[in-house]
Every structure is written in C-alpha cells, then in structure tokens.
Amino acid sequence: MSIEKDIFLAKTRVRADIRAKRKELTQDELKKAQENLLAAFKDAVKEDAYLGSVYESARNIALYESARGELPCDSLAKFIREQGKNTLYPRTVGKDMEFCVITDPASELFPGNFAIPEPRSEIEAVSNEVIDIVVMPGIAFDNEGGRVGQGGGFYDRWISSIPKDKRPLLIGVCMSFQMMPKVPSCSSDIRADVVLCV
C-alpha cells in the first residue's frame, strides 16, 4: 500500500472517530467550550509577545461559523468586533474559498455548501492579502500545528494561494479530545502557527 493511501486511510479513521465524539456533545458543553476559547485567546494574546503584537495591529480577522459540533467561536467573534476589528467569514466558490466582512452573522450568513453558514452571495469578498489572522477549525490537531481538516482541502488551497510573505497568522482551535500526539499529514497540508485547545 502506498504512503499516500496509508495517510488517506489514517485521516479517514481520525475523522470518523472525532465526528462521532462531536455528535455526543451537549449544547451546554459547546457553550462552555466557546467561553473557554475566548478566555484562552485573551490569555494567549497577553502571554505570547508575537501573537499579541500581530493581534494588536490586526484589522481583519477571519473566523468561521460552527456546524455539526465544531467548537463555536461566536463569543470570540463578538469580542473581536467590540475591539473595533473586522470579522470575516469564509464562502466556498467551487473548490475555492473567499472571505467577506461580516458584522451581523445572524442576518448576513445563510446555509451554503455542505449546509455550513456562509456569507450571502451579494456580500463582496475581500482580497486574501488583507487578512491578518485566520482562526480555523479542524477535525484534529497536534502540538506542532499539524491539522486534519474536513477533507475538502479548502483551507489548504486558500492559504497556498497567498504569497508566503503575505500569509496571515493561522490559529487552529479545538477541544481537548481533538488533540493528538501526531496527526496524519502529507506535504500539501498546511500547519497552524498556533493551536488553542480548550
């Protein structure tokens, strides 16, 4: 069996395992997790000089609207907007992804591809290179920033399309059961710069 096939099968097993665990989460557990994420983000910004300086100067911060048991980041998004920064959310376009500034997710997002809430089609996308930080979900992460995504490759393709010197800071976020000693990965997988686990 080829190495690529081994990695594909390993990712498939990880996705099945984590998705099963996410289905068992209660609304109270998800609410608590998103409050813990906000606290962890605030702590990281205070304690990590580099992250703090990037966040301080950041104007555009991309997040996501959670679906199917993903770690919610609504409280974090609200905090970021209260600090006068823009929050952006992804929209899929074929096999690609673009981001739009969203001020009111409840009215500006609607179920798009894969039934995931994304910006309405009439909202204009921004240039990739103006995004300073991306808070990204994942199925699983490891301490080296390794990430297993949903399997569509949207984040990997999007990040790879940006020149390396203009790439945003990538912050992976997850719950404790999503952390692994080492995630299965291949050369096209993009690592997170920071992982916040709650």
C-alpha positions as MATLAB code, in Angstrom:
seq = 'MSIEKDIFLAKTRVRADIRAKRKELTQDELKKAQENLLAAFKDAVKEDAYLGSVYESARNIALYESARGELPCDSLAKFIREQGKNTLYPRTVGKDMEFCVITDPASELFPGNFAIPEPRSEIEAVSNEVIDIVVMPGIAFDNEGGRVGQGGGFYDRWISSIPKDKRPLLIGVCMSFQMMPKVPSCSSDIRADVVLCV';
ca = [
       0.000    0.000    0.000;
       1.330    3.469   -0.875;
       2.215    6.086    1.737;
      -0.488    8.389    0.304;
      -3.088    5.657    0.711;
      -1.944    4.990    4.286;
      -2.278    8.693    5.132;
      -5.703    8.906    3.470;
      -6.978    5.925    5.473;
      -5.498    7.267    8.705;
      -7.230   10.619    8.164;
     -10.490    8.841    7.390;
     -10.290    6.973   10.707;
      -9.481   10.170   12.619;
     -12.426   11.993   11.011;
     -14.866    9.185   11.831;
     -13.668    8.995   15.446;
     -13.789   12.742   16.114;
     -17.112   13.254   14.347;
     -18.651   10.511   16.498;
     -17.381   12.266   19.627;
     -18.671   15.643   18.434;
     -22.157   14.181   17.985;
     -22.223   13.385   21.701;
     -21.576   16.979   22.781;
     -24.428   18.791   24.525;
     -25.337   22.427   23.914;
     -24.115   23.229   27.437;
     -20.734   21.661   26.666;
     -20.428   23.647   23.438;
     -21.397   26.863   25.205;
     -18.785   26.236   27.899;
     -16.178   25.407   25.241;
     -16.716   28.673   23.389;
     -16.354   30.660   26.609;
     -13.139   28.752   27.319;
     -11.933   29.586   23.796;
     -12.449   33.292   24.402;
     -10.513   33.053   27.679;
      -7.709   31.054   26.029;
      -7.464   33.587   23.187;
      -7.245   36.531   25.596;
      -4.565   34.712   27.624;
      -2.547   33.839   24.512;
      -2.618   37.435   23.275;
      -1.345   38.627   26.674;
       1.282   35.921   27.210;
       2.726   35.457   23.707;
       4.552   38.618   22.616;
       4.455   37.777   18.916;
       0.785   36.802   18.886;
      -0.012   39.889   20.945;
       1.749   42.220   18.507;
       0.076   40.621   15.474;
      -3.335   40.863   17.126;
      -2.767   44.466   18.245;
      -2.077   45.635   14.692;
      -4.609   43.315   13.009;
      -7.596   44.870   11.274;
      -9.138   41.829    9.579;
      -9.588   38.561   11.457;
     -11.193   35.565    9.777;
     -13.248   33.102   11.781;
     -15.899   30.511   10.950;
     -19.489   29.703   11.833;
     -19.541   26.347   13.591;
     -21.503   23.390   12.229;
     -22.067   19.798   13.349;
     -20.393   20.024   16.739;
     -17.444   22.229   15.791;
     -16.042   24.460   18.517;
     -18.154   27.651   18.328;
     -16.319   30.966   18.139;
     -19.304   33.333   18.453;
     -18.092   34.786   21.768;
     -14.603   35.302   20.323;
     -16.041   36.999   17.225;
     -18.146   39.329   19.372;
     -15.082   40.249   21.452;
     -13.046   40.975   18.304;
     -15.782   43.213   16.867;
     -16.076   45.054   20.189;
     -12.373   45.895   19.860;
     -13.062   47.651   16.558;
     -11.652   44.944   14.301;
     -13.364   43.346   11.298;
     -14.547   39.754   11.471;
     -14.583   37.801    8.210;
     -16.209   34.501    7.336;
     -15.482   32.040    4.510;
     -17.629   31.361    1.468;
     -16.958   28.459   -0.882;
     -16.801   29.095   -4.628;
     -16.432   25.779   -6.423;
     -13.312   24.210   -4.926;
     -12.014   27.552   -3.675;
     -12.801   29.790   -0.735;
     -13.070   33.541   -0.205;
     -13.725   35.703    2.846;
     -16.221   38.505    3.461;
     -16.506   41.081    6.243;
     -19.498   40.180    8.426;
     -20.858   42.445   11.162;
     -24.052   40.514   11.982;
     -23.722   36.751   11.403;
     -27.391   36.132   12.232;
     -28.568   38.150    9.224;
     -25.576   38.003    6.864;
     -24.871   34.255    6.865;
     -27.060   31.567    5.325;
     -26.664   27.804    4.741;
     -24.346   27.332    1.769;
     -22.386   24.331    0.548;
     -22.392   21.385    2.954;
     -25.166   23.242    4.887;
     -22.475   25.376    6.560;
     -23.489   29.007    7.187;
     -21.549   31.330    4.881;
     -21.823   34.940    3.631;
     -24.693   35.756    1.323;
     -23.738   35.963   -2.352;
     -24.331   39.724   -2.593;
     -21.660   40.481    0.047;
     -18.383   41.403   -1.619;
     -15.284   39.328   -0.863;
     -12.055   40.972    0.312;
      -8.563   40.472   -1.074;
      -6.860   37.486    0.566;
      -3.798   39.556    1.377;
      -5.615   41.984    3.699;
      -6.464   39.231    6.193;
      -4.162   39.381    9.217;
      -5.271   36.370   11.274;
      -7.275   33.245   10.444;
      -8.970   31.324   13.251;
      -9.568   27.958   11.629;
     -11.441   24.836   12.653;
     -10.219   21.302   12.181;
     -11.086   17.723   12.932;
      -7.811   17.182   14.810;
      -4.572   18.998   15.642;
      -1.219   18.207   17.192;
       1.251   20.324   19.183;
       3.329   21.015   16.062;
       0.367   22.712   14.373;
      -0.480   19.671   12.266;
      -4.130   19.680   11.212;
      -6.651   17.232    9.798;
      -9.494   19.170    8.163;
     -12.896   18.079    6.944;
     -11.374   16.590    3.816;
     -12.236   19.179    1.175;
      -8.856   20.904    1.267;
     -10.415   24.386    1.234;
      -8.148   25.965    3.847;
      -5.000   24.328    2.444;
      -5.748   25.581   -1.091;
      -6.697   29.043    0.122;
      -3.563   29.502    2.232;
      -1.327   28.078   -0.516;
      -2.684   30.686   -2.944;
      -1.225   33.543   -0.859;
       2.467   34.506   -1.197;
       4.345   33.274    1.888;
       5.383   36.776    2.951;
       1.753   37.920    2.939;
       0.136   34.944    4.665;
      -1.986   35.581    7.761;
      -1.208   34.139   11.181;
      -3.027   30.789   11.382;
      -4.668   29.907   14.693;
      -6.146   26.415   14.944;
      -8.833   25.946   17.592;
     -10.210   22.738   19.027;
     -11.459   20.886   22.095;
      -9.206   18.593   24.131;
     -10.461   15.352   22.542;
      -9.358   16.693   19.153;
      -5.680   16.915   20.115;
      -3.418   14.068   19.002;
       0.277   13.330   19.621;
       0.776   13.411   15.831;
      -1.841   13.855   13.111;
      -1.510   12.013    9.792;
      -0.359   14.546    7.206;
       1.118   14.952    3.748;
       3.231   17.669    2.105;
       0.215   19.699    0.914;
      -1.235   20.035    4.431;
      -0.745   23.499    5.954;
       0.191   23.690    9.617;
      -1.324   26.144   12.085;
       1.097   28.654   13.608;
      -0.720   28.447   16.944;
      -3.165   25.882   18.347;
      -5.606   26.860   21.093;
      -7.079   23.787   22.763;
      -9.916   24.116   25.296;
];
